[in-house]
Amino acid sequence: MNAIPGQAPYSYSWDFDGDGVEDSSVPNPTWDYPSVGATTTYPICLTITTATGCTVTDCADIQVSPALDAGFGPVPQGLCAGAGVYLEADNPDGTSYEWYFGDNWYVTTPGPTVNYMYNDTGCFDVTLTISNLGCMADSTIANAICIWGPVADFTITQTCTSPFEVSFQNLSLFDDNLFWNFGDGSILEGDSADDAPDIHSPIHTYANEGTYSVCLTASADTSTCPHTRCFEIYIDEPSANLQFTPTSGCPPLCVSFSTDETYNVEWEIDFGNGDELTADAIVCDPGDDIDDCVQWIVSFTDDPGPVDLYNAPFIGGNIFPPCVNYDDAGVYTITAIATNINGCTDTTVYQDAITISTAPDFATFTATVTDMCEPFCVNVVADNVLGNYQWSYRLTAWGAWIPFGGGTQAEQLCQPTAPSFGDPARRRPDHLFR
């Protein structure tokens, strides 16, 4: 509250509930608000009067929270490992609920309900702390929840040198029997008392690349609570495999790139012409579920232009620009580095993969007369491997070009009557065909 200078002594009049009636006349009073069923707002007003009769009044609002009850329930006493625990606070008016489950884990919820799963066995104390406008209350139920074993758990080890071979290590608790399902139709079952490595530390070799769900079920002779835990693994031999077309032509040549490698999450590509591409799958790291990969973030450097950043959905190899332009004559080598979901890397060099030529004899060919009589046929074969072919001929060195053929590297031209090629001195194949 604020006061104004004036002649002392001052008198004070407090109204704590907005009813216009003075509730206190001391300078620093205390006031107990009644218990309410919900948060209630009260106006507080202070009027100060000086010895000469001058007055000033100032008001503010205060929120009063109801008395908090931190009770909760019902509490399930005995559960099998892996079963979910559902708890509900008795008081729905809190603004924050903090649950402590006795296993060193806390969960904070905005509402009065919580779902939780224990990863260990034993009996645990559960504590709820409820808050509302700075008011707090808590309650604890000792040995509220007991989790019965066994608990299935295991680790997975994969190496880049042997991508089809996977090592597993049993970490289960209170197990008497173990049942492994490797996800490819292969299973392994045995007594936990048997210390043979193939039951506690099996090594499995997969025949094919793919995604496999590996599950371990642990059971105990004295328990009716078998427990199963599963993890997804990715069997993939790292490959920087690229497809690109066309591989030769005249400048400017637009070359399209693609890949069928679905487990790669990083790419670095040098196209050999000054352009480079880097791509990273977002929210996708080794050990994650590949379904968590949401999109690629791609950087493509089109030299001498600026870096072009764009996003692409994470669907197979859908990371490439529409095409890469090769503008100058030459032979280009492509280098690709790929990293798969397991963190393994492969580098592939496509030596002299793209050929761009502007030489005058680029479209050279060989012409062979196969029949001097009817039907007067000539075979023509291009010397170069090109992306496409367009053949034409003319009957004189200065005549119009007439297209023929089906657009392949080798074609045959036949005339129903003997052609007249005009001046014998001008009958060279490069004048008559192209």
Buried (B, 14 or more C-beta within 10 A) or exposed (E): BEEEEBEEEBEBBBBBBEEEEEBBEEEEEEEEEEEEEEBBEBEBBBBBBBEEEEEBEEEEEBEBBBEBBBEBEEEBEEBBBBBEBEBEBEBEBBBEBBBBBBBEEEEEBEEBEBEBEBEBBBBBBBBBBBBBBEBBBEBEBEEBBBBBBBBBBBEEEBEEEEBBBBBBEBBBBBBBBBBBBBBBEBEBEBEBEEEEEEBBBBEBEBEEBBBBEBBBBBBBEEBEBBBBBEBBBBBBBBBBBBEBEBBBBBEEBEBEBBBEBBBBBBBBBBBBBEBBBBBBBEEBEEEBEBEEBEBBBBEBBBEEEEEEEEEBEBEEBEBBBEEBBBEEEBEBBBBBBBBBBBBBBBEBEBEEBBBBBEEEEBBEBEBEEEEEEEEBBBBBEBEBEBEEBEBEBBBBBEEEEEEBBEEEBBBBBEBEEEBEBBEEEEEEBEBBBB
